[in-house]
Amino acid sequence: MKKTPAPPTSPRKPRADALRNRELLVATAREIFAQKGAAASLEEIAKSAGVGIGTLYRHFPNRDDMVDAVYQAESDELFKSVERFSAKLQPVEALRASLRQFVDYMEIKRGMGEILKSSAKPRTLKPSGGDSLQDVFEKLLRRAEATGEIKLKGDPMDLLRAVAGVLTLNTGPANCIGAKHLVDVLIAGLKTTAK
């Protein structure tokens, strides 16, 4: 009697509790990396998340995998926020809100700076799928320019560079507030140029 080959099985979806644990670990790692930088340990992350170290290692076999997950989650959140702003706000306000969200992203990334530098693995800011940060902000700017309310003579990345430059001057909440104020100044300047 011939054996009939078993039908191919598709990969099993992760259980809901496993997905929750992964999300919890990423959120906890984000906070601890931002607070402690390279001094943060995986054991501390697991304990703070309320899971065992084995659970952490099932999701993230090594420190670089954990760093990658946090970095990707932050990058994806930035891109999702920009998409939400584009869908819900007028073009100029979407640009303003997106630049302010970029400030928050850069502040978190700076908190992880030591960790990112200590890893030999290069990382590129790109969502899980889609355009680059430059492409996304260029589309936002061009959409805002199409309203006739603003005009930029130059590279759209100049806006991001200006905001990132202010963030490199100091650290802490006051600097974040200053960078967000700069966003308002830049948008006002672009409006003045359009007249």
N, C-alpha and C positions, 0 to 999 in steps of 0.2 A: 504494500500500500504506500503510495507516494504521499509525502508530507506536503501540504500546501504552505507556501511561505506566508508568514504572518504579514498582515498589511502594515505598511510603514506607519510609525507613530509620529505624531507631531510633538515638538517639544512641549512639555507640560508648563502651563502658566504658573508663575509663582503664586503661592497662597497669599490671601489677603493679609494675614498676620506677618508674613515675610516681607511684603511690600511696605507695611507700616513700620516694621523694624528698620528697614533700609532708609526710609524717609526720616525717621526719628534719628538714626545715627548720623545722617548727613546734616540735619539741622543742628544737632548737638555739636558735631565736629566743627561746623561753621562758627558757632559761638566760642568754642574753646580755642580754636585756631586764632580767631580774632583777638581773644584776650591774652593768650599765652604764646602765640607764635610757635616757633620750632620747639619750645619746651613742652608743648602739649604731647601727652602720650596716648596711644591707642587704648590702653587700659583705663585711663581717666575718661576718655570719651565713652567707652562701653559702660562704665560705672555711672556716669552722669546721665546716660540715656536709659539706665535701668535694665540693661541687658547683659548677658554674660559675654566674656571675651570670645568664646567660641562662636557666638552669633555674629559678632563683629567680623571675625575672620572668615566666616562663611560668605559674607557679603563683600568683604574687602581683604583679600589675602595678604596685603602688605600696605605700608603707609602711603606709598605712591598711589595705590588704587583709591585710598580714602581721599587723598588730596585731589586727585582727578575728579572724583565724584562731587566734591564740594565745589571745585572750580567750575565744573560743567553745570551744576545746579545754579550757581550764581550767574553764569553767562546766560543760561536759558531763561532765568527769571528776568534779566535785563531785556532780552529780546521779546519775551511775552508782554512785559510792561509796555514796551514801545508799540507793539501791535495793538494792545488795549487802548492806549492813548490815541493812536491813529484812527481807530474805529469810533471812538466816543467823543473826541474833542475836535474843535476847529483846527486847521492845519498849523497856525502859528502857536496856538496853545499846546498842541500835540508835540511840537518841537521843543517848547519850553519845558513841558513836563518830562519829556524824554531826556533832555539834558540834565535836569535835576535828578532823575533816576540814575543817570550815568555817574553823578557825584556820589550817590549812595553806593553804587557798585564799586567805584574806585576806592572808596574808604574801606570797604570790606576786603577788597583785593590787597590793599596796602597792609591790612591786619594780617593777611596770609603771606606777605612778602617774603619773610624769612624762610618760610616753608617752601615756597615756590623756588626761591634761589637755591635752597639746599638740595633740591632734586635735580638730577642730571637730565630729566625729561623736559624738553621744551613744550610750552603750551600756547595755543593760539586761541584768541577770543573768537569763538564761532558757535552759533547755536547747533543743536543736534542735527539740524538740517536747514539749509537755506543760505541766505545772504550773509556777507561779512558785516561787521560793525560799520565799516566805512560805507558800504552799499546802503545799509538801513538808514543811516543818518543823512546820506546824500538824497535818498528818496524823500525823507521827511522835509529836508530843506527845500528841495525843488517843488514839493507840493505846497509848502508855505509860500514860496516865491510866486507860484502860479496865482495866488490870491491877489498879488499886487501890493500886499501889506509890507513885505520885507524884500531886501535884495542883498545878496552877498557877492562881493567881488573878490573871488579867491577860492581856495580849496575848502570844501565843507568840513574837512578834518581839522581846519584851523579852529573851529568852535570847540571840538573835543580837546585839542591840544591846549587851548587857553584854559579850559576848565581843569584839565589834568595838571597843568602847570601850577595853578593856584593851590591845588591839593598837595603838591610836593613841598610847598614852603613850610608847612607846619603839620602837626597832627592834632587830632581831637575834634570834639563837636564844634568848637568855635570856627575852626578852619572849614568844616563841612558847611556851616552856615554862610561863611564868606564865599565859598565856591558857588553856593546856590544863589547868593546875591549877585555874583558875577554873571550867572546865567541871565538874570533879569536885565543887567546892564547890557549884555551882548544883544539880547533880543531888542531892547530899546534902541541900541545903536544901529541894528539892521533896519528897524522901522524908519529911523531918521534918514538913512541912506536912500530909502526907497522914494522919498519925497522930492 
